Amino acid sequence: MQQNHKQIDTSSLLAATSEIQRDLRDQVSMCAPYLKNYNQPIVVLSRERLRKNVQRFHAALPTVKPHYAVKANPDEEILKVLMKEGVNFEIASLVELEILKKLNIEPSAILFSNPIKAPEAIKEASKYGVQWFAADTPEEVIKIAQINRSAKIFLRIAVSNKGSMWPLCKKFGAEGNAVNEIIQTAVRNHIRIEGVSFHVGSQCSNSKNWLDGINRAKKVFTMLEYVGMKPSLLNIGGGFPIQLSETDPTIDDLAFDINKALESISSSIDIVAEPGRYMIGSAGCLITKVIGVATRKDARWIYLDSGFYGGLMEMAESFPTTVISQRTDELSDWVLAGPTCDSIDVLGTHKLPINSQTGDMLFVPNLGAYCTTCGTDFNGFPPPTLVMVS
């Protein structure tokens, strides 16, 4: 599993010159108070950075209302910060709905965007007052209609996912003749399709995907109007990336093309998005500890107290993770692995100090999203805990 992951020694960050390097330095610095009494993996998350991410999104896409994807990190303290910053929410399950209900989130501020929902979840969301539900198949339209004919459906269409790290277009999204079939199913079942949504893929660096989605959505709006429905929602989805390298686009870079395309959307249509990773990812940094080193054949291995099952699932893919060690010696190739006895718990080859040893502390920035959320206690190893700092 050869991957182009990065390692940056702590000393180089002291003289950081680029915005990305300064950001890494700040993330590592906020972890310092939690090293002395460390006993298990921790994600340290900055409220200030979370607020700044929201504000930057608002500034870049002023006509787009963000609905935070709760799945990225459902921690209640995070949701409270987002509420104060005027962010709405997107859910995919009944459990996520219950979290929002506990915080007294207005039903009008919630989108139920999972294209396939359990009937019980539709019933409970409808009972709470949620109006908007996603669908991308005739069967889902029928299911929603049988439970709540007054619901508003937004039809999720397939768009290009080129340039995203995790394409989603194979699992979700209607295209071709399926779009018309879904609309006709809604007509026959006397339920309204009033919106269109799409998703460009997770961590997407290609603004053309959003342009593709906007253009396709306009065609679907015409189809809806033809059968007497009145479109009132365009959901441009998530996928907005965090900057992991100097070549990654900023939200402002992406927004230039997106804003221009959105000028062609009628003022009668509300425009929303579902940012998850962008909002929370760069606000959190993982602290993990080396629990063992080993030589296997000609490779040197480092075993951590966190791994694939402990919140680092994305590191086993092509995510260009930065790993930062307290040590500043010459770098060498190390295979990183988690603590469990499962062979899947391997995190690829990384550059780390040649003299790395048991007891070293490592930092993995940009893990505010999909780390504590995806962590499990498999094999008896605890998932990362979350602490929030100002």
VENTA-V295940 format. One record per residue. N is the residue number from 1. SS is DSSP state (alpha for helix, beta for strand, coil for the rest). PHI is phi in whole degrees, -180 to 180 (none if undefined). OMEGA is omega in radians with two decimals (none if undefined). Layout:
# VENTA-V295940
n->N ss->SS phi->PHI omega->OMEGA
n->N ss->SS phi->PHI omega->OMEGA
This chain:
# VENTA-V295940
n->1 ss->coil phi->none omega->-3.14
n->2 ss->coil phi->-85 omega->-3.12
n->3 ss->coil phi->-136 omega->-3.11
n->4 ss->coil phi->-91 omega->3.09
n->5 ss->coil phi->-84 omega->-3.07
n->6 ss->beta phi->-110 omega->2.95
n->7 ss->beta phi->-133 omega->3.12
n->8 ss->coil phi->-126 omega->-3.12
n->9 ss->coil phi->-74 omega->-3.03
n->10 ss->alpha phi->-60 omega->-3.08
n->11 ss->alpha phi->-64 omega->-3.14
n->12 ss->alpha phi->-68 omega->-3.13
n->13 ss->alpha phi->-76 omega->3.13
n->14 ss->alpha phi->-63 omega->3.14
n->15 ss->coil phi->-108 omega->-3.08
n->16 ss->coil phi->-56 omega->-3.13
n->17 ss->coil phi->-115 omega->-3.11
n->18 ss->coil phi->-85 omega->3.12
n->19 ss->alpha phi->-61 omega->-3.13
n->20 ss->alpha phi->-66 omega->3.11
n->21 ss->alpha phi->-63 omega->3.11
n->22 ss->alpha phi->-63 omega->3.12
n->23 ss->alpha phi->-65 omega->3.10
n->24 ss->alpha phi->-62 omega->3.13
n->25 ss->alpha phi->-60 omega->-3.13
n->26 ss->alpha phi->-65 omega->-3.14
n->27 ss->alpha phi->-66 omega->3.12
n->28 ss->alpha phi->-67 omega->-3.10
n->29 ss->alpha phi->-61 omega->-3.09
n->30 ss->coil phi->-71 omega->3.12
n->31 ss->coil phi->-84 omega->-3.00
n->32 ss->alpha phi->-52 omega->-3.09
n->33 ss->alpha phi->-65 omega->-3.03
n->34 ss->alpha phi->-104 omega->-3.12
n->35 ss->coil phi->-85 omega->-3.01
n->36 ss->coil phi->-62 omega->-3.08
n->37 ss->coil phi->-106 omega->-3.10
n->38 ss->coil phi->-62 omega->3.05
n->39 ss->coil phi->-138 omega->3.05
n->40 ss->coil phi->-165 omega->-3.11
n->41 ss->coil phi->-56 omega->-3.09
n->42 ss->beta phi->-134 omega->2.91
n->43 ss->beta phi->-104 omega->3.10
n->44 ss->beta phi->-97 omega->-3.01
n->45 ss->beta phi->-125 omega->-3.05
n->46 ss->beta phi->-95 omega->3.05
n->47 ss->alpha phi->-63 omega->-3.12
n->48 ss->alpha phi->-60 omega->-3.13
n->49 ss->alpha phi->-67 omega->3.10
n->50 ss->alpha phi->-61 omega->3.13
n->51 ss->alpha phi->-63 omega->-3.14
n->52 ss->alpha phi->-65 omega->3.11
n->53 ss->alpha phi->-62 omega->3.11
n->54 ss->alpha phi->-63 omega->-3.11
n->55 ss->alpha phi->-63 omega->3.13
n->56 ss->alpha phi->-70 omega->3.10
n->57 ss->alpha phi->-65 omega->3.11
n->58 ss->alpha phi->-57 omega->-3.09
n->59 ss->alpha phi->-68 omega->-3.09
n->60 ss->alpha phi->-75 omega->-3.07
n->61 ss->coil phi->-127 omega->-2.99
n->62 ss->coil phi->-65 omega->-3.14
n->63 ss->coil phi->-94 omega->-3.07
n->64 ss->coil phi->-109 omega->3.10
n->65 ss->beta phi->-89 omega->-3.13
n->66 ss->beta phi->-78 omega->2.99
n->67 ss->beta phi->-116 omega->-3.08
n->68 ss->beta phi->-58 omega->3.10
n->69 ss->beta phi->-75 omega->-3.01
n->70 ss->alpha phi->-58 omega->-3.12
n->71 ss->alpha phi->-60 omega->-3.11
n->72 ss->alpha phi->-62 omega->3.04
n->73 ss->coil phi->-173 omega->-3.04
n->74 ss->coil phi->-89 omega->-3.11
n->75 ss->coil phi->-56 omega->-3.05
n->76 ss->alpha phi->-63 omega->-3.14
n->77 ss->alpha phi->-66 omega->3.08
n->78 ss->alpha phi->-65 omega->-3.13
n->79 ss->alpha phi->-63 omega->3.12
n->80 ss->alpha phi->-65 omega->3.09
n->81 ss->alpha phi->-62 omega->-3.13
n->82 ss->alpha phi->-64 omega->3.09
n->83 ss->alpha phi->-56 omega->-3.11
n->84 ss->alpha phi->-65 omega->3.13
n->85 ss->coil phi->-91 omega->3.06
n->86 ss->coil phi->80 omega->-3.13
n->87 ss->coil phi->-94 omega->3.00
n->88 ss->beta phi->-94 omega->-2.97
n->89 ss->beta phi->-138 omega->3.08
n->90 ss->beta phi->-125 omega->-3.11
n->91 ss->beta phi->-123 omega->3.13
n->92 ss->coil phi->-130 omega->-3.05
n->93 ss->coil phi->-155 omega->3.09
n->94 ss->alpha phi->-66 omega->3.13
n->95 ss->alpha phi->-62 omega->3.10
n->96 ss->alpha phi->-65 omega->3.06
n->97 ss->alpha phi->-62 omega->-3.13
n->98 ss->alpha phi->-61 omega->3.10
n->99 ss->alpha phi->-62 omega->-3.13
n->100 ss->alpha phi->-69 omega->3.10
n->101 ss->alpha phi->-62 omega->3.13
n->102 ss->alpha phi->-61 omega->3.14
n->103 ss->coil phi->-93 omega->3.12
n->104 ss->coil phi->59 omega->3.06
n->105 ss->coil phi->-68 omega->3.12
n->106 ss->coil phi->-61 omega->3.12
n->107 ss->alpha phi->-56 omega->-3.13
n->108 ss->alpha phi->-67 omega->-3.13
n->109 ss->alpha phi->-94 omega->-3.03
n->110 ss->beta phi->-116 omega->2.96
n->111 ss->beta phi->-109 omega->3.07
n->112 ss->beta phi->-100 omega->-2.90
n->113 ss->coil phi->-97 omega->3.10
n->114 ss->coil phi->-68 omega->-3.10
n->115 ss->coil phi->-66 omega->3.11
n->116 ss->coil phi->-124 omega->-3.04
n->117 ss->coil phi->-122 omega->3.04
n->118 ss->coil phi->-67 omega->3.11
n->119 ss->alpha phi->-53 omega->-3.14
n->120 ss->alpha phi->-62 omega->3.14
n->121 ss->alpha phi->-68 omega->3.09
n->122 ss->alpha phi->-63 omega->-3.14
n->123 ss->alpha phi->-62 omega->-3.10
n->124 ss->alpha phi->-67 omega->3.12
n->125 ss->alpha phi->-65 omega->3.11
n->126 ss->alpha phi->-64 omega->3.13
n->127 ss->alpha phi->-63 omega->3.13
n->128 ss->alpha phi->-73 omega->3.13
n->129 ss->coil phi->113 omega->3.09
n->130 ss->coil phi->-64 omega->-3.08
n->131 ss->coil phi->-104 omega->-2.96
n->132 ss->beta phi->-100 omega->3.14
n->133 ss->beta phi->-132 omega->3.11
n->134 ss->beta phi->-83 omega->3.01
n->135 ss->beta phi->-154 omega->3.06
n->136 ss->coil phi->-138 omega->3.08
n->137 ss->coil phi->-142 omega->3.05
n->138 ss->alpha phi->-59 omega->-3.11
n->139 ss->alpha phi->-61 omega->3.14
n->140 ss->alpha phi->-71 omega->3.08
n->141 ss->alpha phi->-61 omega->3.13
n->142 ss->alpha phi->-63 omega->-3.14
n->143 ss->alpha phi->-59 omega->3.14
n->144 ss->alpha phi->-64 omega->-3.12
n->145 ss->alpha phi->-62 omega->3.14
n->146 ss->alpha phi->-67 omega->-3.10
n->147 ss->alpha phi->-96 omega->-3.04
n->148 ss->coil phi->-151 omega->-3.08
n->149 ss->coil phi->-71 omega->3.10
n->150 ss->coil phi->-87 omega->3.13
n->151 ss->coil phi->-66 omega->3.03
n->152 ss->beta phi->-105 omega->-3.12
n->153 ss->beta phi->-103 omega->2.90
n->154 ss->beta phi->-112 omega->-3.02
n->155 ss->beta phi->-85 omega->3.14
n->156 ss->beta phi->-87 omega->-3.13
n->157 ss->beta phi->-106 omega->3.11
n->158 ss->coil phi->-83 omega->3.07
n->159 ss->coil phi->-137 omega->3.09
n->160 ss->coil phi->-60 omega->3.04
n->161 ss->coil phi->-113 omega->3.14
n->162 ss->coil phi->-61 omega->3.12
n->163 ss->coil phi->93 omega->3.07
n->164 ss->beta phi->-102 omega->-3.12
n->165 ss->beta phi->-75 omega->3.12
n->166 ss->beta phi->-131 omega->3.10
n->167 ss->coil phi->-62 omega->-3.14
n->168 ss->coil phi->-118 omega->-2.98
n->169 ss->coil phi->-71 omega->3.12
n->170 ss->coil phi->-76 omega->-3.07
n->171 ss->coil phi->-90 omega->-3.04
n->172 ss->coil phi->-134 omega->3.03
n->173 ss->coil phi->109 omega->3.11
n->174 ss->beta phi->-89 omega->3.10
n->175 ss->coil phi->-150 omega->3.09
n->176 ss->coil phi->61 omega->-3.09
n->177 ss->alpha phi->-65 omega->-3.13
n->178 ss->alpha phi->-63 omega->-3.14
n->179 ss->alpha phi->-62 omega->-3.14
n->180 ss->alpha phi->-65 omega->3.13
n->181 ss->alpha phi->-62 omega->3.12
n->182 ss->alpha phi->-65 omega->3.13
n->183 ss->alpha phi->-63 omega->3.14
n->184 ss->alpha phi->-66 omega->3.07
n->185 ss->alpha phi->-63 omega->3.10
n->186 ss->alpha phi->-63 omega->3.12
n->187 ss->alpha phi->-61 omega->-3.11
n->188 ss->alpha phi->-66 omega->-3.10
n->189 ss->coil phi->-100 omega->3.03
n->190 ss->coil phi->55 omega->3.06
n->191 ss->coil phi->-130 omega->-3.00
n->192 ss->beta phi->-92 omega->2.86
n->193 ss->beta phi->-104 omega->-3.04
n->194 ss->beta phi->-119 omega->-3.13
n->195 ss->beta phi->-145 omega->3.09
n->196 ss->beta phi->-134 omega->3.08
n->197 ss->beta phi->-135 omega->3.04
n->198 ss->coil phi->-155 omega->3.09
n->199 ss->coil phi->-136 omega->-3.03
n->200 ss->coil phi->-85 omega->-3.07
n->201 ss->coil phi->102 omega->-3.05
n->202 ss->beta phi->-74 omega->-3.13
n->203 ss->beta phi->52 omega->-3.06
n->204 ss->beta phi->-96 omega->3.14
n->205 ss->coil phi->-108 omega->-3.03
n->206 ss->coil phi->-112 omega->-3.10
n->207 ss->coil phi->-65 omega->-3.13
n->208 ss->alpha phi->-62 omega->3.11
n->209 ss->alpha phi->-64 omega->3.10
n->210 ss->alpha phi->-67 omega->3.12
n->211 ss->alpha phi->-64 omega->3.08
n->212 ss->alpha phi->-59 omega->-3.13
n->213 ss->alpha phi->-65 omega->-3.14
n->214 ss->alpha phi->-64 omega->3.13
n->215 ss->alpha phi->-65 omega->3.12
n->216 ss->alpha phi->-68 omega->3.14
n->217 ss->alpha phi->-62 omega->3.14
n->218 ss->alpha phi->-62 omega->3.10
n->219 ss->alpha phi->-67 omega->3.11
n->220 ss->alpha phi->-69 omega->3.07
n->221 ss->alpha phi->-56 omega->3.12
n->222 ss->alpha phi->-62 omega->3.12
n->223 ss->alpha phi->-64 omega->3.13
n->224 ss->alpha phi->-66 omega->3.13
n->225 ss->alpha phi->-62 omega->-3.12
n->226 ss->alpha phi->-62 omega->-3.14
n->227 ss->coil phi->-96 omega->3.04
n->228 ss->coil phi->91 omega->3.09
n->229 ss->coil phi->-93 omega->-3.06
n->230 ss->coil phi->-116 omega->3.13
n->231 ss->coil phi->-61 omega->3.13
n->232 ss->coil phi->-137 omega->-3.09
n->233 ss->beta phi->-144 omega->2.94
n->234 ss->beta phi->-123 omega->-3.13
n->235 ss->beta phi->-110 omega->-3.08
n->236 ss->coil phi->-88 omega->2.95
n->237 ss->coil phi->71 omega->3.13
n->238 ss->coil phi->-109 omega->3.12
n->239 ss->coil phi->94 omega->-3.14
n->240 ss->beta phi->-61 omega->-2.97
n->241 ss->coil phi->-87 omega->2.89
n->242 ss->coil phi->-95 omega->-3.11
n->243 ss->coil phi->-81 omega->3.13
n->244 ss->coil phi->-104 omega->3.10
n->245 ss->coil phi->-151 omega->-3.12
n->246 ss->coil phi->-65 omega->-3.10
n->247 ss->coil phi->-89 omega->3.14
n->248 ss->coil phi->-72 omega->3.14
n->249 ss->coil phi->-71 omega->3.03
n->250 ss->coil phi->-84 omega->3.07
n->251 ss->alpha phi->-61 omega->3.13
n->252 ss->alpha phi->-70 omega->3.10
n->253 ss->alpha phi->-61 omega->-3.12
n->254 ss->alpha phi->-67 omega->-3.04
n->255 ss->alpha phi->-65 omega->-3.11
n->256 ss->alpha phi->-56 omega->-3.13
n->257 ss->alpha phi->-73 omega->-3.10
n->258 ss->alpha phi->-64 omega->-3.14
n->259 ss->alpha phi->-60 omega->-3.14
n->260 ss->alpha phi->-63 omega->3.13
n->261 ss->alpha phi->-67 omega->-3.11
n->262 ss->alpha phi->-72 omega->3.11
n->263 ss->coil phi->-63 omega->-3.11
n->264 ss->coil phi->-86 omega->3.14
n->265 ss->coil phi->-87 omega->-3.13
n->266 ss->coil phi->-57 omega->3.13
n->267 ss->coil phi->-67 omega->3.11
n->268 ss->coil phi->-79 omega->-3.10
n->269 ss->coil phi->-107 omega->3.07
n->270 ss->beta phi->-75 omega->-3.13
n->271 ss->beta phi->-111 omega->-3.12
n->272 ss->beta phi->-130 omega->3.08
n->273 ss->beta phi->-144 omega->-3.09
n->274 ss->coil phi->-127 omega->3.14
n->275 ss->coil phi->-68 omega->3.08
n->276 ss->coil phi->-124 omega->-3.13
n->277 ss->alpha phi->-56 omega->-3.09
n->278 ss->alpha phi->-59 omega->-3.08
n->279 ss->alpha phi->-68 omega->-2.91
n->280 ss->alpha phi->-114 omega->-3.00
n->281 ss->alpha phi->-56 omega->-3.05
n->282 ss->alpha phi->-78 omega->3.12
n->283 ss->alpha phi->-89 omega->-3.04
n->284 ss->beta phi->-127 omega->3.13
n->285 ss->beta phi->-130 omega->3.12
n->286 ss->beta phi->-88 omega->2.95
n->287 ss->beta phi->-105 omega->3.11
n->288 ss->beta phi->-138 omega->-3.01
n->289 ss->beta phi->-121 omega->3.05
n->290 ss->beta phi->-77 omega->-3.13
n->291 ss->beta phi->-105 omega->3.10
n->292 ss->beta phi->-179 omega->3.03
n->293 ss->beta phi->-127 omega->-3.10
n->294 ss->beta phi->-156 omega->3.01
n->295 ss->beta phi->-112 omega->3.13
n->296 ss->beta phi->-126 omega->-2.99
n->297 ss->coil phi->57 omega->-3.12
n->298 ss->coil phi->-104 omega->-3.07
n->299 ss->beta phi->-109 omega->3.05
n->300 ss->beta phi->-97 omega->-3.08
n->301 ss->beta phi->-118 omega->2.99
n->302 ss->beta phi->-118 omega->3.10
n->303 ss->beta phi->-107 omega->-3.10
n->304 ss->beta phi->-105 omega->3.05
n->305 ss->coil phi->-86 omega->3.01
n->306 ss->coil phi->-133 omega->-3.11
n->307 ss->coil phi->-158 omega->-3.11
n->308 ss->alpha phi->-52 omega->-3.13
n->309 ss->alpha phi->-84 omega->-3.08
n->310 ss->alpha phi->-103 omega->3.06
n->311 ss->coil phi->103 omega->-3.09
n->312 ss->coil phi->-109 omega->-3.13
n->313 ss->alpha phi->-54 omega->-3.08
n->314 ss->alpha phi->-69 omega->3.13
n->315 ss->alpha phi->-67 omega->3.13
n->316 ss->alpha phi->-81 omega->3.10
n->317 ss->coil phi->-104 omega->-3.06
n->318 ss->coil phi->-98 omega->-3.13
n->319 ss->coil phi->-63 omega->-3.06
n->320 ss->coil phi->-76 omega->-3.04
n->321 ss->coil phi->-73 omega->2.99
n->322 ss->beta phi->-98 omega->3.09
n->323 ss->beta phi->-117 omega->-3.06
n->324 ss->beta phi->-119 omega->3.12
n->325 ss->beta phi->-104 omega->3.03
n->326 ss->coil phi->-69 omega->-3.12
n->327 ss->coil phi->-77 omega->-3.10
n->328 ss->coil phi->-128 omega->-3.10
n->329 ss->coil phi->-78 omega->3.07
n->330 ss->coil phi->-53 omega->-3.07
n->331 ss->beta phi->-90 omega->3.13
n->332 ss->beta phi->-146 omega->3.10
n->333 ss->beta phi->-76 omega->3.05
n->334 ss->beta phi->-132 omega->2.98
n->335 ss->beta phi->-88 omega->3.11
n->336 ss->beta phi->-92 omega->3.11
n->337 ss->beta phi->-145 omega->3.08
n->338 ss->coil phi->-85 omega->-3.00
n->339 ss->coil phi->-86 omega->-3.01
n->340 ss->coil phi->-79 omega->3.14
n->341 ss->coil phi->-89 omega->-3.12
n->342 ss->coil phi->-89 omega->-3.10
n->343 ss->coil phi->-68 omega->3.12
n->344 ss->coil phi->-76 omega->-3.05
n->345 ss->coil phi->-83 omega->3.13
n->346 ss->beta phi->-128 omega->-2.93
n->347 ss->beta phi->-115 omega->3.06
n->348 ss->beta phi->90 omega->-3.13
n->349 ss->beta phi->-94 omega->-3.08
n->350 ss->beta phi->-132 omega->3.03
n->351 ss->beta phi->-89 omega->3.11
n->352 ss->beta phi->-139 omega->-3.10
n->353 ss->beta phi->-52 omega->-3.06
n->354 ss->coil phi->-63 omega->-3.12
n->355 ss->coil phi->-99 omega->3.10
n->356 ss->coil phi->-57 omega->-3.11
n->357 ss->coil phi->-151 omega->3.14
n->358 ss->coil phi->-55 omega->3.14
n->359 ss->coil phi->101 omega->3.12
n->360 ss->coil phi->-63 omega->3.05
n->361 ss->beta phi->-102 omega->3.10
n->362 ss->beta phi->-119 omega->3.13
n->363 ss->beta phi->-122 omega->3.10
n->364 ss->beta phi->-123 omega->-3.11
n->365 ss->coil phi->-70 omega->3.04
n->366 ss->coil phi->63 omega->-3.14
n->367 ss->coil phi->-118 omega->3.05
n->368 ss->coil phi->-68 omega->-3.14
n->369 ss->coil phi->-108 omega->2.99
n->370 ss->coil phi->58 omega->3.05
n->371 ss->coil phi->-115 omega->3.08
n->372 ss->coil phi->-62 omega->-3.13
n->373 ss->coil phi->-65 omega->-3.07
n->374 ss->coil phi->-96 omega->-3.12
n->375 ss->coil phi->-74 omega->3.09
n->376 ss->coil phi->-129 omega->3.08
n->377 ss->coil phi->-103 omega->3.14
n->378 ss->alpha phi->-53 omega->3.11
n->379 ss->alpha phi->67 omega->3.09
n->380 ss->alpha phi->86 omega->3.11
n->381 ss->coil phi->-96 omega->-3.02
n->382 ss->coil phi->-70 omega->3.06
n->383 ss->coil phi->-73 omega->3.12
n->384 ss->coil phi->-62 omega->2.97
n->385 ss->beta phi->-90 omega->-3.14
n->386 ss->beta phi->-118 omega->3.02
n->387 ss->beta phi->-125 omega->-3.13
n->388 ss->beta phi->-112 omega->3.12
n->389 ss->beta phi->-120 omega->-3.11
n->390 ss->coil phi->-67 omega->none
